């Protein structure tokens, strides 16, 4: 089946011709504001016109002999780094997949996500302290759950000129908000669902505020040189899934294809259920011993669609596409 979307094609043509400013002003912006206004939404044309995109400095932490780079708040990049520094604090023998690792992984996830719930929001409103995230001895309580959803893609790319791309795109939840701005062919995103309506929450809904969001494409260097690109869809679970991919690359020295294919575990957004793929070591034992474990089919999409590239040298790469997805590794000449 061939899907044609001439309205979206027209929007992409206009953006290509006039630049991104044409998206936030003019006819496209008017269509977006009108679609929201008809549903008693709060975003108006002036809000779109005042938008300014930002170039930001990445945040980083050491894991074994590599330096991992993530995006700063309002993303959950600090959460991913918090998990990695705590995994880095474990002895190698504790990283073998199985019941002991699953217990440690849950503990590390709970601490890291609690910090996320407590601190991460728009840095223009409140700056998240870095120290608690990157201190493996810091302990925090259980964090509040956040909405579950999907409609995210991750991709990475490298070329012979040394250019590297680690990219995530998402409209949050299946089909985003479910709203198409008339005449644009565009689904409007649904990231506002991640705001809190609790007045005392750091990520409470406020005017001109950006919500905490889950998108965290990652890179890593070794000896000061680019070494790996990696990431995954998976919303709330991205820090957990990323950590397992990196552990496979660094500690288990797996090829990228094997690193993204290995069975994974994941604590769900409610903070209670822990899902485990059926081919994960001791999966049946885990499910029998603890009612909080949920046995899932192997290569289930809820464990992310992770992809990775390892840079071995100039124009020398190894890559892996997750068998849980319809992605693929492509080399172009």
C-alpha positions, -999 to 999 in steps of 0.1 A, spaced: 0 0 0 13 34 -10 5 63 14 5 98 -1 5 129 21 7 159 -3 -1 183 26 29 172 45 50 173 14 40 209 9 50 217 45 84 201 41 89 219 9 81 253 26 104 245 55 132 236 31 127 268 12 121 293 40 139 276 69 125 266 103 112 301 110 85 294 84 73 266 106 67 287 137 53 317 118 29 322 89 4 298 75 18 266 91 19 282 126 -17 296 120 -29 261 112 -13 246 143 -27 273 166 -61 269 150 -62 231 155 -53 236 192 -77 265 197 -106 245 184 -100 220 212 -97 247 239 -59 243 240 -36 269 255 -10 273 227 -16 304 205 2 318 175 23 342 196 37 312 216 48 296 184 63 328 170 84 333 202 100 298 200 137 297 197 156 264 193 188 260 214 222 245 209 232 229 242 263 215 257 261 177 264 266 163 299 289 133 305 301 107 329 327 79 329 317 43 325 347 19 327 371 33 301 346 53 280 330 87 284 293 87 278 276 119 265 239 126 270 216 156 265 210 178 295 177 187 311 149 189 303 157 155 289 163 125 311 199 123 301 210 127 337 189 97 346 208 75 321 242 88 335 229 81 371 223 45 362 257 41 345 278 55 374 260 31 397 265 1 374 301 12 371 304 9 409 295 -28 407 321 -55 404 323 -73 371 310 -105 385 278 -88 395 270 -79 359 263 -114 347 226 -115 336 204 -134 361 186 -129 394 214 -111 412 219 -86 384 181 -81 380 179 -71 417 208 -47 415 194 -33 383 160 -26 399 177 -9 429 198 13 406 168 22 384 147 32 414 173 55 428 180 71 394 143 76 384 135 90 418 162 117 412 146 124 378 111 129 394 126 151 421 148 174 400 145 173 362 125 200 345 130 230 323 164 244 334 151 280 328 128 273 358 149 251 381 185 238 376 189 201 384 218 195 407 243 172 390 260 158 421 232 135 433 229 119 399 266 112 395 273 102 431 269 63 432 266 65 470 236 88 469 203 71 478 168 84 471 133 72 475 109 57 448 100 81 421 65 88 407 55 69 376 51 89 343 28 82 314 36 53 291 35 57 253 52 52 220 58 66 185 95 72 187 123 63 163 161 62 169 188 62 143 225 67 141 249 74 112 285 80 104 305 90 73 340 90 60 344 127 69 341 120 106 305 133 109 284 114 135 247 116 142 228 101 171 191 111 167 157 105 182 124 118 169 91 114 186 56 128 188 50 110 222 23 82 223 9 64 193 1 91 167 11 118 192 -19 138 203 -41 123 175 -46 158 161 -37 168 125 -34 205 118 -57 211 88 -38 215 55 -5 204 70 -7 166 71 12 168 104 4 150 136 8 173 166 30 159 194 19 150 229 49 158 251 28 180 273 14 148 289 47 146 309 39 178 329 26 173 364 -5 190 376 7 189 412 14 224 424 45 213 444 61 192 417 93 205 400 79 197 366 45 213 372 27 229 343 36 266 339 35 292 311 65 291 287 79 260 303 93 229 287 84 196 302 108 169 312 110 145 283 124 111 276 144 115 244 182 108 249 203 99 219 238 90 232 274 90 222 306 77 238 343 84 234 373 63 243 408 79 248 393 112 237 381 99 203 346 91 191 339 55 198 302 46 198 268 60 189 238 43 205 202 48 216 167 34 215 131 42 215 113 32 247 101 63 264 104 61 301 126 30 297 153 45 276 180 49 304 175 12 313 177 -1 278 207 22 269 226 9 300 222 -27 289 234 -20 254 264 -1 267 272 -29 292 271 -54 263 295 -32 243 319 -24 270 319 -51 296 309 -81 274 329 -68 244 301 -78 221 298 -67 185 271 -40 180 247 -64 163 249 -88 192 249 -60 218 215 -47 206 200 -82 201 208 -97 236 176 -102 257 169 -74 282 150 -66 313 130 -34 321 112 -20 351 79 -6 338 67 30 343 47 21 373 79 13 391 65 -21 403 64 -45 374 97 -58 360 94 -73 325 119 -99 313 122 -114 279 117 -151 278 152 -159 266 169 -138 292 190 -160 315 170 -175 343 138 -157 331 114 -185 341 131 -187 376 127 -149 380 90 -150 371 83 -179 394 102 -164 424 87 -128 423 52 -118 413 65 -85 402 83 -101 373 64 -103 341 76 -129 315 74 -114 280 80 -130 245 115 -128 232 123 -97 211 92 -79 223 90 -43 211 85 -30 247 122 -37 253 132 -10 228 145 -8 193 181 -2 200 208 6 174 245 12 177 276 20 157 311 14 169 338 35 152 370 15 147 388 42 128 385 66 98 358 51 75 358 19 96 326 11 114 307 -18 129 269 -14 133 239 -33 147 202 -29 142 178 -43 167 159 -74 156 130 -62 176 124 -35 150 122 -32 112 154 -12 111 185 -22 92 222 -15 88 229 2 55 263 11 40 263 36 12 291 41 -12 
